[in-house]
Amino acid sequence: MKTKRNIFAYLIVAVLFVFGIAPNTLAATNTSNPLSAEEAVKSVISQYFDNYFKSYQTLELIDSDDLVVENENTLLYKKMHEIFVEGNKLVGLSYTTYKVDLDYQEIAYAKDAVNVSLLMNCAYTYSTTPDADSSMSNIGYRFKLVQQNDGYKITSIESDFSEFDPFKESVEEKLTSSRISKAEATHQTAEEWAHNIRDAAQYISGKLQASEENPPASIEPASEVTPMATYSFNRMLARNWAHRFAESSESERFFYTASGGDCTNFASQCIWAGYGGYVEGNDTQTKNNIRNRVRMVNNVWQAGAIGGGGTPNWETAKHLWNYVTANTGNGPRATGTNNNQPYYNLSPSTIYYGNALQVRRGSSGDYGHSVFVTYSLDSSTTEYNQVLVSQHTPNLYNRNLWELIQTWGGNNCYLRKMSFNSASFSS
């Protein structure tokens, strides 16, 4: 009887250990001291971003293997980073300073993992444009971390940073066209992109010849039935608008944000501002101009206020180009340059602040992205990495043109330019 009691006691102790002590130990690791766990998780993510941007500062890849578990998912982000850092190194483009700010949206603890969502912001300065500040804002990231050896390591990375999309799309194209693993598709894509970027870098010597097979620099306005006033294009005013609203939150914007991509909507705003729609220092008048469609063309080149959309000519890349480069009536007019040609046929010395640029990857298809030039040395510009552009989707202020070229395919990047002329408007 005594033996049975002993066995029963041992069983109770065992049950208590399994269902009491063991779960409490796991809970202590994950939840009983959430501040400690949160600090550990944030420390890993902070170090990940510090390594990421320090690589752009030193132009040498910094090993993050102690922070990240390599798998098909994390390999994708690792290869993209390697390619773009190497591309910057080829043209001597580094970050002289950087400051990262992480806005944590959620940290969720599961049984064996931690899921983190955040918005990443970074202010930095390029070595080739030391007198200009640059920044990116509200770049969404989602991380999954697991506990290993009394610490945490990243096992999954996802980001809505649209600059990653072309590379991701190239990987997906390989997966659908051949029976290979995602890791193999990532490696093959990385090799191809690295080759294209190396080819592109040879053109960054500033010894380019401009391709100027487009219309003359100015177009005389056609006669109109309704008398129109003519307005010159004030590129400084356009640039000031871009600087103010490139990274503004949606609640701070005067225009609506286009669904599915806001880049051309933002470029059109800059153009509108340059023609005098923006009254600097008088936000009330500026908002009235938007409401009354001053410096717009009703139902042709027209923006949407908060809550409403604009016309295709205002918010779609190909329609904006087709409209402004062929327009002989009232509304914005531009000289189009380098259409359907690779970027290296457009000399950097012909890219001035106040121009709008559009890019696509490859020799066919629609142009997929619009940006506005906010910094250049005008005719003294000798290299693409001396030009800065601002944009929406993602929100980037003074990003380097060379980085845009890399993102859109390196030597397969097709780049066209719009230079704006005087134009007529009814109001």
CORWO-V781361 format. One record per helix or strand of 2 or more residues. SS is the DSSP state (h for helix, s for strand). FROM is the first residue (numbers start at 1). TO is the last residue. If there is no record, write none. Layout:
ss:from:to
SS:FROM:TO
SS:FROM:TO
This chain:
ss:from:to
h:2:32
h:34:58
h:72:90
s:95:109
s:114:126
s:134:148
s:151:159
h:162:177
h:182:201
s:229:231
h:235:245
h:250:252
h:263:277
h:283:291
h:312:315
h:317:326
s:333:337
h:343:345
h:348:350
s:356:361
s:369:375
h:378:380
h:384:386
s:388:391
s:395:400
h:401:407
h:410:412
s:413:421
s:423:425
